[in-house]
């Protein structure tokens, strides 16, 4: 029996790449050695296994060979000993894989890549109370310059059960602290006795994620003269933040530091998302390599499932090297640093 890479990540053999990435993120954060000081040796071993599993399953060629031949075939040997290419358990031509990567490097690169990905960013068709939107078959906003003309909802019979769906842009501060958004809607009515406009209050709870839906039953356009109206659904979207990127319940932060700090230790102040604009001071006493990642437990986003529980703050670094050194400086560095 070889290693069960799927079991290491906690996914099924039919898992797609998105599921594999999510599984790696969960497992790597759970077993990161910085988070497991009391059982660091065990965490380091698991952290390495998780990195190896991800290295294989995220690579289409390695994954295909592993799925067919298992770990023994992937690493060029048959079940038992003395295997040769073409035998059972060994891929034709012989495939020799050996995990030699640095688990910290894989972890660091994985989360650095997150800064290049969007987290459901996009333009919203309206803004809080400063804009009004039409719904269903309404033809514009009549005199409201900021109004939006909405299409695709129609007034026909089969459309009656379709809600009017709109994105609601929220800042990370909104999603961290909770907030209330007041949305003004204008709706058509044929037989219903109600105001032509309504203000809907969307209560955002701390920890909500992009994609969360809030439904207001019967607040949209009346369908014909049936006495029934469309539901209005707001879908939470996350605005891009200048300081943090969100990954699940974790917050990612990236900093540039000079080489001297990377070698000698330093402190950084991070302005957090609290309504009090709390400043978190992070002390880094380790020597920072390009693969170094600092995990600060409990300083991420609030959990919607467990009161008082938060994710982690994950800080990655870019080391800025000096552009030039004098000969005297070079000699001093040579005298101090070991080769």
SVG drawing of the C-alpha trace seen along z (x, -y; Angstrom):
<svg xmlns="http://www.w3.org/2000/svg" viewBox="-56 -63 92 71">
<polyline fill="none" stroke="black" stroke-width="0.4" points="0.0,0.0 1.4,-3.4 0.4,-6.7 -3.2,-7.8 -2.8,-11.3 -6.5,-11.8 -6.9,-10.7 -4.2,-13.1 -6.1,-16.0 -9.5,-14.6 -11.1,-14.5 -12.5,-11.8 -10.8,-10.3 -13.2,-12.2 -12.2,-15.6 -11.6,-18.4 -8.8,-20.9 -10.9,-23.5 -11.8,-21.0 -8.1,-19.8 -7.0,-23.5 -9.6,-24.1 -8.6,-20.8 -4.9,-21.7 -5.7,-25.2 -7.7,-23.7 -5.2,-21.0 -2.1,-23.2 -3.5,-25.8 -4.6,-23.3 -1.2,-21.6 1.1,-24.5 4.0,-24.1 3.6,-27.7 0.1,-26.8 1.1,-23.6 3.9,-24.5 3.0,-21.9 3.2,-19.1 5.5,-20.7 7.3,-17.5 4.0,-15.7 2.8,-18.9 5.9,-19.2 5.5,-15.6 1.9,-16.1 2.6,-19.4 5.2,-17.7 2.7,-14.9 0.1,-17.5 2.5,-19.4 3.5,-16.2 -0.1,-15.2 -0.9,-18.6 2.2,-18.6 1.0,-15.3 -2.7,-15.9 -2.4,-19.4 -0.2,-18.3 -2.3,-16.6 0.6,-14.3 1.5,-13.1 -2.1,-12.7 -2.9,-10.6 0.0,-8.3 -0.8,-8.1 -4.5,-7.3 -3.5,-4.4 -0.4,-3.0 -0.4,-4.4 2.6,-5.8 4.8,-2.9 4.3,-3.4 4.6,-7.2 8.0,-6.8 9.2,-4.2 8.9,-1.0 6.4,1.9 4.5,3.2 7.3,5.0 10.7,4.9 12.4,5.3 9.7,3.8 10.3,2.9 8.5,0.6 5.6,2.3 4.9,4.6 1.8,4.3 2.0,1.3 4.7,-0.4 3.9,-2.9 5.3,-2.1 8.6,-3.9 9.1,-4.3 8.1,-7.5 10.4,-8.5 9.0,-11.0 10.5,-12.1 9.1,-14.8 12.0,-17.2 10.1,-20.5 10.0,-22.6 6.6,-22.4 7.0,-26.0 7.8,-27.1 4.6,-25.4 2.6,-27.0 4.0,-30.4 3.6,-30.3 0.0,-29.0 -1.0,-32.0 0.9,-34.5 -1.0,-33.4 -4.2,-34.3 -3.2,-37.9 -3.5,-37.6 -6.9,-36.1 -10.1,-38.0 -12.6,-37.0 -15.9,-37.6 -15.0,-41.2 -17.1,-43.0 -19.2,-46.0 -22.5,-46.3 -25.6,-47.5 -26.4,-49.9 -25.0,-51.4 -26.7,-51.6 -29.1,-54.6 -27.3,-56.6 -28.7,-54.6 -32.0,-53.2 -32.7,-50.2 -35.6,-48.9 -36.8,-45.3 -38.5,-42.9 -40.1,-44.5 -39.9,-48.0 -38.7,-50.4 -36.0,-52.5 -36.2,-54.8 -37.9,-57.8 -36.0,-60.9 -33.5,-59.2 -30.2,-59.7 -28.5,-57.0 -31.2,-54.4 -30.5,-51.1 -32.6,-49.5 -32.9,-45.8 -33.6,-43.3 -34.2,-39.5 -36.9,-39.2 -40.0,-39.6 -43.7,-39.5 -44.8,-36.1 -46.2,-33.2 -43.1,-31.0 -41.2,-34.0 -43.5,-34.3 -41.3,-32.2 -38.0,-33.8 -36.6,-36.2 -35.0,-39.6 -31.4,-39.0 -28.8,-41.7 -25.2,-41.9 -24.6,-43.8 -21.1,-45.0 -19.7,-44.9 -16.3,-45.9 -14.2,-43.5 -15.0,-45.8 -18.7,-45.2 -18.2,-41.5 -15.9,-41.6 -18.0,-43.8 -21.4,-43.3 -23.5,-46.1 -26.9,-47.2 -27.4,-48.2 -30.5,-50.1 -31.6,-49.5 -34.3,-51.6 -36.4,-49.7 -39.0,-50.8 -41.5,-48.2 -44.6,-47.9 -48.0,-46.9 -51.2,-46.1 -53.6,-44.9 -51.5,-45.0 -52.1,-47.9 -48.6,-49.0 -46.1,-51.8 -44.3,-52.2 -41.0,-52.4 -39.7,-50.5 -36.6,-50.6 -35.2,-47.1 -32.7,-46.7 -30.1,-44.0 -28.5,-42.9 -25.0,-41.6 -23.7,-39.3 -20.0,-39.2 -18.2,-36.5 -20.5,-36.3 -18.8,-35.3 -19.2,-36.3 -22.1,-34.4 -24.4,-34.6 -28.0,-35.3 -30.6,-37.5 -34.2,-37.1 -37.1,-39.5 -40.2,-37.6 -42.7,-39.4 -40.9,-42.8 -40.4,-42.8 -42.7,-43.5 -46.2,-42.1 -46.5,-39.4 -49.3,-40.6 -52.3,-41.2 -52.0,-37.9 -51.6,-39.5 -48.2,-37.8 -44.9,-39.6 -41.3,-38.5 -38.9,-37.9 -35.9,-40.2 -32.6,-38.5 -29.4,-40.3 -26.1,-38.3 -23.2,-39.4 -20.1,-40.4 -16.8,-41.3 -15.0,-44.6 -11.3,-44.5 -9.4,-45.6 -6.1,-47.6 -4.6,-45.7 -6.0,-42.2 -7.2,-39.4 -9.7,-36.9 -9.3,-33.2 -12.2,-31.5 -12.0,-32.6 -8.3,-33.7 -6.9,-37.1 -3.8,-37.3 -1.5,-40.2 1.7,-40.9 4.6,-43.1 7.9,-44.2 10.8,-44.3 14.5,-45.3 17.1,-42.6 18.5,-43.9 15.2,-43.2 14.9,-39.8 18.2,-38.9 17.9,-40.5 14.2,-40.5 11.7,-43.3 8.2,-44.5 5.3,-45.5 2.0,-47.2 -1.1,-46.0 -4.3,-48.1 -7.0,-45.5 -10.7,-45.5 -12.2,-46.2 -14.5,-49.2 -12.1,-50.6 -9.3,-50.5 -7.1,-48.5 -3.4,-48.3 -1.9,-44.8 1.9,-44.7 3.5,-41.6 7.0,-40.7 9.1,-38.6 12.1,-37.1 12.9,-34.4 15.2,-34.9 12.9,-35.6 13.7,-33.6 11.7,-34.0 9.5,-31.1 8.8,-32.3 5.2,-32.8 4.0,-34.2 0.8,-32.9 -1.0,-34.9 -3.7,-32.7 -7.2,-34.1 -6.7,-37.4 -8.7,-36.5 -12.4,-36.7 -15.1,-35.8 -16.7,-32.4 -20.4,-32.3 -20.7,-28.9 -18.8,-29.3 -19.2,-32.5 -16.0,-34.1 -13.9,-32.0 -11.8,-33.6 -9.6,-32.4 -5.9,-33.4 -3.9,-36.2 -1.3,-34.9 1.5,-37.3 3.9,-36.7 7.0,-38.8 9.0,-40.1 12.6,-40.8 14.0,-44.0 17.7,-43.8 19.9,-46.9 20.7,-48.2 24.4,-48.6 27.0,-48.1 30.4,-49.8 33.5,-47.6 33.8,-48.4 30.3,-47.2 30.9,-44.1 33.9,-43.3 32.1,-43.8 29.3,-41.5 31.8,-38.8 33.4,-39.1 30.0,-38.7 28.1,-36.2 29.1,-32.5 29.6,-31.0"/>
</svg>
